[in-house]
Amino acid sequence: MNKSKMSDYWNMGTSIVLGAAFGIVLGALLQNVILWLCFGAGLGVVLGAITMQFKK
């Protein structure tokens, strides 16, 4: 069995989903889920785009 690095599983979809999940949790704590969901998903898009630029 091949060992895969974590970077093999990291892509745009993963970063958006993790950002949105983080936004939902933070929004639940701050009682404004929609705002923080959008903020988290946007942050996931930006982080995903940055990491895709450096991925070979």
C-alpha positions in Angstrom: 0.0 0.0 0.0 1.3 3.4 -0.9 1.6 6.1 1.7 0.0 9.3 0.6 0.9 12.7 1.9 -1.9 14.9 3.3 -1.2 17.3 0.4 -2.5 14.6 -2.0 -5.9 15.0 -0.5 -6.0 18.8 -0.3 -7.9 20.5 -3.1 -10.3 23.4 -3.6 -13.4 21.4 -2.5 -11.7 20.4 0.7 -10.7 23.9 1.6 -14.2 25.3 0.8 -15.9 22.6 2.9 -13.5 23.1 5.9 -13.9 26.8 5.7 -17.7 26.6 5.6 -17.7 24.1 8.5 -15.5 26.5 10.5 -17.9 29.4 9.6 -20.9 27.4 10.7 -19.4 26.6 14.1 -18.2 30.2 14.6 -21.6 31.5 13.5 -23.4 29.2 15.9 -21.3 30.6 18.7 -21.9 34.2 17.6 -25.6 33.8 16.7 -25.1 34.8 13.0 -24.7 31.6 11.1 -25.3 32.9 7.6 -22.8 35.7 7.8 -20.0 33.5 9.1 -20.9 30.6 6.7 -20.3 33.0 3.8 -17.2 34.3 5.4 -15.8 30.8 6.1 -16.6 29.6 2.6 -14.9 32.7 1.1 -11.9 32.2 3.2 -11.8 28.5 2.1 -11.9 29.7 -1.6 -9.0 32.1 -1.0 -6.9 29.5 0.9 -7.6 26.8 -1.6 -6.6 29.1 -4.5 -3.3 30.0 -2.7 -2.5 26.4 -2.0 -3.3 25.3 -5.6 -0.8 27.9 -6.9 2.0 26.2 -4.9 1.0 22.6 -5.4 3.0 20.7 -8.1 
